[in-house]
Amino acid sequence: MTGRAALALHWIALAVLSLVFVAGLGRLQLPAALLLGSLAAAALIASAGARLNIWPPAFYGAQGVVGCLIARVFALDTIAEIARDWPLFAGGVLSVSAAAAVIGWLLARWRVLPGATAVWGSSPGAASAMTLMSESYGADMRLVAFMQYLRVVLVVVVATVIARLAMASSPHAPAAIVWFPPLAWPSFAGTAAVIVVGAAAGRRLGVPAGPLIVPIAAGALLQDTGALAIVLPPWLLAFAYVTIGWSIGLRFTRAILVHAAKAAPRLLASIACLIAVCAGFGAALARLAHVDLLTAYLATSPGGADSVAIIAASSQVNVPFVMAMQTARFALVVAAGPAIARFVAGRIPQ
């Protein structure tokens, strides 16, 4: 078999395996099915010896799409909700972030993972952003992705079970995805410009994780000033999730997978500990904020804001409160993540 034929066969195998994994995870109604399925498929293909590479501009563009997705969360009404009760939100955000930092420090101190990798992998929420930013700060993106998305899966499963147990009736079935909806073309063109120009500017400026960070800042500013309504059709998000999943997964080697498998039991224990600690913070928050326990639990849950939003929307909870807390913590993690990681990693005994 020629090299070109083998390469084509590897790409076909990657595409087919990704479809199988994504379909399987989709049946479990996991919000991150596209990203997780493509990442797992790429990791298996790479560990089997295939040498595939994602075109760099496609990877940077995918980061720009995720940046605009994140920017869309920063709505003015969410900021107003936070401003009204800032001491409460500050306490909730800092307590969860501190617990995650301590767990990251312990994982590094016990040599489960290298220092920076353990800290970045333990950062609560913003899984895609933390994974993409981590490589720029000396962490192993592959192991950070393993930690982050393992936690996403566990948090989604636990939160979904708790939500269903807490509700008198079962949640509504998720709406069918319309992959190619009608588009507001001026807004879509503006969003595409933010993605392309922002990702390119982030690369040229040399900003760590610039293709992600610059579109976040530009998109949030344009959206909240009313200059742009961010439009991200499902097919574009699917492209971004699959591209990022493949880009990360194809970096895995057999040795990395073996290391991750050996560390998995201790990582599972650390994630269970973080979920339990956050549940305790949620119980305290319920008393202080006078909200129901499920609302407080979802607000302090250390999962991604997108997955928590989906669970909250299908549950009988105070959705604005949940999303305000998740958004505030997300903003802290994205803005202060590098400083927190350096601070914690610098205090790990050598």
Secondary structure, 3 states (H helix, E strand, C coil): CCHHHHHHHHHHHHHHHHHHHHHHHHHCCCCCHHHHHHHHHHHHHHHCCCCCCCCHHHHHHHHHHHHHHHHCCCCHHHHHHHHHCHHHHHHHHHHHHHHHHHHHHHHHHCCCCCHHHHHHHHCCCCHHHHHHHHHHHCCCHHHHHHHHHHHHHHHHHHHHHHHHHHCCCCCCCCCCCCCCCCCCHHHHHHHHHHHHHHHHHHHHHCCCCHHHHHHHHHHHHHHHCCCCCCCCCHHHHHHHHHHHHHHHHCCCCHHHHHHHHHHHHHHHHHHHHHHHHHHHHHHHHHHHHCCCHHHHHHHHCCCCHHHHHHHHHCCCCCHHHHHHHHHHHHHHHHHHHHHHHHHHHCCCCC
